[in-house]
């Protein structure tokens, strides 16, 4: 994932969570807000409750791959918080769920 698509600053993440809108299901909690850029930006948060670092990084890599592969551009900033139930899904199911959630937000 290119660094133009990543939100790293804690102040930006907190602003999106506090002032942005929220969409959730049993796999994700997505906070979003419009931005003035030409592309989407993402922050993916995986709690330590989900598992060890290997599992958390695998989930993060899969979601980054899905987001870059599908190239959805709605000029928004997203903070995606992963829930425990995501471990039950395989890659294709994760892809279907996250893409449908982001398209509903549009």
Backbone as CSV, one residue per row, in Angstrom:
resi,resn,N_x,N_y,N_z,CA_x,CA_y,CA_z,C_x,C_y,C_z
1,UNK,0.849,-1.168,0.000,0.000,0.000,0.000,0.895,1.232,0.000
2,UNK,0.675,2.113,-0.932,1.430,3.347,-1.068,1.191,4.247,0.144
3,UNK,2.199,5.024,0.530,2.042,5.857,1.720,1.013,6.973,1.545
4,UNK,0.629,7.274,0.306,-0.430,8.260,0.082,-1.788,7.749,0.534
5,UNK,-1.915,6.443,0.733,-3.187,5.830,1.103,-3.273,5.487,2.589
6,UNK,-2.282,5.886,3.376,-2.224,5.484,4.784,-2.378,6.704,5.687
7,UNK,-3.167,6.546,6.742,-3.279,7.564,7.791,-2.428,7.072,8.955
8,UNK,-1.419,7.839,9.326,-0.533,7.400,10.401,-0.602,8.293,11.634
9,UNK,-0.953,9.553,11.457,-0.927,10.485,12.578,-2.093,10.234,13.520
10,UNK,-1.774,10.142,14.788,-2.768,9.846,15.811,-3.841,10.931,15.882
11,UNK,-3.463,12.176,15.677,-4.437,13.265,15.721,-5.473,13.124,14.610
12,UNK,-5.036,12.731,13.422,-5.972,12.531,12.317,-6.927,11.372,12.607
13,UNK,-6.398,10.293,13.167,-7.220,9.123,13.488,-8.260,9.501,14.545
14,UNK,-7.838,10.197,15.597,-8.766,10.616,16.643,-9.839,11.556,16.100
15,UNK,-9.468,12.456,15.189,-10.431,13.382,14.592,-11.486,12.628,13.794
16,UNK,-11.070,11.633,13.024,-12.015,10.842,12.225,-12.968,10.079,13.149
17,UNK,-12.438,9.505,14.217,-13.276,8.740,15.146,-14.266,9.653,15.874
18,UNK,-13.822,10.843,16.283,-14.693,11.731,17.045,-15.713,12.465,16.171
19,UNK,-15.291,12.940,15.006,-16.178,13.791,14.204,-16.775,13.089,12.991
20,UNK,-16.238,11.949,12.619,-16.729,11.258,11.434,-17.965,10.424,11.717
21,UNK,-18.453,9.797,10.663,-19.605,8.918,10.785,-19.137,7.488,11.003
22,UNK,-20.092,6.600,11.384,-19.734,5.242,11.760,-20.635,4.246,11.045
23,UNK,-20.039,3.134,10.603,-20.774,2.017,9.999,-20.184,0.753,10.609
24,UNK,-21.057,-0.163,11.029,-20.518,-1.359,11.667,-21.316,-2.594,11.283
25,UNK,-20.657,-3.719,11.385,-21.301,-5.027,11.313,-20.545,-5.927,12.279
26,UNK,-20.774,-7.233,12.214,-20.146,-8.085,13.228,-18.674,-8.364,12.952
27,UNK,-18.138,-7.913,11.810,-16.735,-8.127,11.477,-15.881,-6.867,11.560
28,UNK,-16.479,-5.710,11.277,-15.732,-4.455,11.212,-16.485,-3.343,11.927
29,UNK,-15.724,-2.342,12.311,-16.263,-1.069,12.759,-15.522,-0.035,11.922
30,UNK,-16.241,0.698,11.072,-15.607,1.616,10.131,-16.053,3.043,10.451
31,UNK,-15.079,3.899,10.743,-15.315,5.327,10.888,-14.842,5.975,9.600
32,UNK,-15.597,6.952,9.102,-15.214,7.575,7.842,-15.558,9.051,7.836
33,UNK,-14.839,9.770,6.978,-15.004,11.206,6.881,-14.505,11.640,5.500
34,UNK,-15.114,12.644,4.908,-14.666,13.152,3.612,-13.290,13.790,3.750
35,UNK,-12.497,13.693,2.683,-11.222,14.392,2.644,-11.150,15.228,1.373
36,UNK,-10.140,16.056,1.259,-10.004,16.941,0.104,-8.969,16.415,-0.879
37,UNK,-8.634,15.158,-0.776,-7.647,14.540,-1.659,-8.343,13.830,-2.813
38,UNK,-7.552,13.334,-3.743,-8.107,12.625,-4.895,-8.259,11.127,-4.643
39,UNK,-7.861,10.665,-3.485,-7.913,9.230,-3.203,-8.390,8.973,-1.774
40,UNK,-8.689,7.724,-1.507,-9.039,7.295,-0.148,-7.770,7.144,0.672
41,UNK,-7.918,7.290,1.991,-6.833,6.974,2.915,-7.384,6.045,3.974
42,UNK,-6.543,5.128,4.459,-6.991,4.084,5.372,-6.097,3.994,6.594
43,UNK,-6.715,3.596,7.698,-6.010,3.178,8.904,-6.671,1.877,9.331
44,UNK,-5.890,0.830,9.496,-6.428,-0.474,9.871,-5.920,-0.805,11.273
45,UNK,-6.861,-1.032,12.185,-6.522,-1.303,13.569,-6.973,-2.714,13.936
46,UNK,-6.013,-3.519,14.438,-6.309,-4.882,14.866,-5.861,-5.004,16.320
47,UNK,-6.790,-5.302,17.207,-6.521,-5.370,18.633,-5.682,-6.595,18.998
48,UNK,-4.969,-6.486,20.106,-4.198,-7.622,20.609,-5.095,-8.759,21.077
49,UNK,-6.363,-8.467,21.312,-7.306,-9.499,21.742,-7.562,-10.520,20.630
50,UNK,-7.298,-10.129,19.394,-7.568,-11.014,18.259,-6.549,-12.137,18.177
51,UNK,-5.321,-11.874,18.542,-4.323,-12.931,18.491,-2.924,-12.364,18.569
52,UNK,-1.964,-13.239,18.338,-0.564,-12.826,18.373,-0.229,-11.998,17.133
53,UNK,0.974,-11.456,17.101,1.383,-10.527,16.049,1.288,-11.134,14.653
54,UNK,1.588,-12.410,14.527,1.538,-13.064,13.216,0.121,-13.018,12.653
55,UNK,-0.859,-13.300,13.474,-2.259,-13.297,13.028,-2.720,-11.880,12.728
56,UNK,-2.381,-10.929,13.607,-2.785,-9.540,13.393,-2.190,-8.980,12.107
57,UNK,-0.918,-9.256,11.865,-0.270,-8.768,10.648,-0.842,-9.425,9.403
58,UNK,-1.194,-10.696,9.489,-1.812,-11.384,8.351,-3.139,-10.728,7.975
59,UNK,-3.956,-10.442,8.969,-5.244,-9.792,8.727,-5.026,-8.409,8.117
60,UNK,-4.084,-7.662,8.664,-3.787,-6.326,8.154,-3.315,-6.386,6.701
61,UNK,-2.436,-7.323,6.391,-1.950,-7.476,5.010,-3.070,-7.844,4.057
62,UNK,-3.954,-8.750,4.487,-5.065,-9.160,3.630,-5.982,-7.972,3.328
63,UNK,-6.295,-7.183,4.324,-7.204,-6.061,4.119,-6.554,-4.992,3.246
64,UNK,-5.272,-4.727,3.456,-4.573,-3.777,2.587,-4.575,-4.254,1.140
65,UNK,-4.348,-5.544,0.940,-4.354,-6.110,-0.407,-5.725,-5.964,-1.059
66,UNK,-6.773,-6.252,-0.314,-8.142,-6.131,-0.831,-8.435,-4.687,-1.231
67,UNK,-8.071,-3.740,-0.377,-8.365,-2.334,-0.650,-7.594,-1.812,-1.856
68,UNK,-6.348,-2.223,-2.016,-5.562,-1.759,-3.153,-5.965,-2.459,-4.451
69,UNK,-6.370,-3.709,-4.346,-6.759,-4.464,-5.533,-8.050,-3.928,-6.140
70,UNK,-8.983,-3.500,-5.321,-10.285,-3.055,-5.809,-10.343,-1.577,-6.163
71,UNK,-9.399,-0.779,-5.717,-9.278,0.632,-6.069,-10.599,1.388,-6.030
72,UNK,-11.196,1.424,-4.865,-12.413,2.205,-4.642,-11.992,3.636,-4.341
73,UNK,-12.539,4.600,-5.043,-12.147,5.994,-4.817,-13.377,6.849,-4.564
74,UNK,-13.625,7.149,-3.313,-14.759,7.978,-2.926,-14.309,9.230,-2.175
75,UNK,-12.987,9.517,-2.168,-12.412,10.688,-1.499,-12.792,10.751,-0.027
76,UNK,-12.517,9.678,0.683,-12.819,9.600,2.107,-11.614,9.054,2.878
77,UNK,-11.602,9.345,4.162,-10.650,8.749,5.091,-11.396,7.689,5.882
78,UNK,-10.785,6.526,6.040,-11.416,5.411,6.746,-10.521,4.941,7.884
79,UNK,-11.117,4.707,9.044,-10.453,4.018,10.145,-11.226,2.720,10.312
80,UNK,-10.562,1.593,10.016,-11.206,0.281,10.041,-10.709,-0.464,11.280
81,UNK,-11.632,-0.789,12.170,-11.301,-1.526,13.389,-11.844,-2.942,13.215
82,UNK,-10.972,-3.913,13.381,-11.309,-5.315,13.147,-11.878,-5.923,14.420
83,UNK,-12.920,-6.731,14.271,-13.516,-7.438,15.407,-13.135,-8.916,15.380
84,UNK,-13.302,-9.591,16.504,-12.905,-10.994,16.663,-13.552,-11.941,15.662
85,UNK,-14.779,-11.678,15.267,-15.505,-12.582,14.376,-14.854,-12.715,13.002
86,UNK,-13.966,-11.810,12.644,-13.310,-11.865,11.337,-12.452,-13.116,11.178
87,UNK,-11.984,-13.682,12.279,-11.142,-14.874,12.214,-11.881,-16.075,11.628
88,UNK,-13.210,-16.050,11.640,-14.008,-17.150,11.115,-14.043,-17.159,9.585
89,UNK,-13.678,-16.034,8.949,-13.816,-15.889,7.504,-12.526,-16.213,6.771
90,UNK,-12.675,-16.660,5.512,-11.493,-16.819,4.668,-11.311,-15.543,3.843
91,UNK,-10.285,-15.508,2.994,-9.919,-14.301,2.255,-11.069,-13.800,1.376
92,UNK,-11.707,-14.677,0.634,-12.790,-14.265,-0.276,-13.983,-13.697,0.483
93,UNK,-14.303,-14.276,1.624,-15.410,-13.770,2.437,-15.074,-12.405,3.042
94,UNK,-13.823,-12.232,3.472,-13.387,-10.937,3.990,-13.507,-9.882,2.900
95,UNK,-13.066,-10.238,1.698,-13.134,-9.305,0.576,-14.574,-8.880,0.295
96,UNK,-15.471,-9.848,0.267,-16.874,-9.567,-0.012,-17.469,-8.642,1.066
97,UNK,-17.164,-8.922,2.325,-17.707,-8.132,3.432,-17.194,-6.693,3.428
98,UNK,-15.888,-6.521,3.288,-15.334,-5.164,3.400,-15.711,-4.312,2.191
99,UNK,-15.731,-4.896,1.008,-16.121,-4.133,-0.190,-17.593,-3.729,-0.110
100,UNK,-18.435,-4.613,0.360,-19.865,-4.267,0.474,-20.062,-3.161,1.506
101,UNK,-19.322,-3.195,2.616,-19.442,-2.146,3.624,-19.000,-0.796,3.084
102,UNK,-17.896,-0.755,2.353,-17.392,0.510,1.831,-18.309,1.041,0.732
103,UNK,-18.868,0.164,-0.075,-19.800,0.625,-1.112,-21.092,1.149,-0.499
104,UNK,-21.532,0.598,0.612,-22.725,1.109,1.304,-22.463,2.508,1.854
105,UNK,-21.256,2.765,2.290,-20.893,4.078,2.849,-20.971,5.152,1.770
106,UNK,-20.624,4.812,0.569,-20.579,5.781,-0.522,-21.880,6.534,-0.592
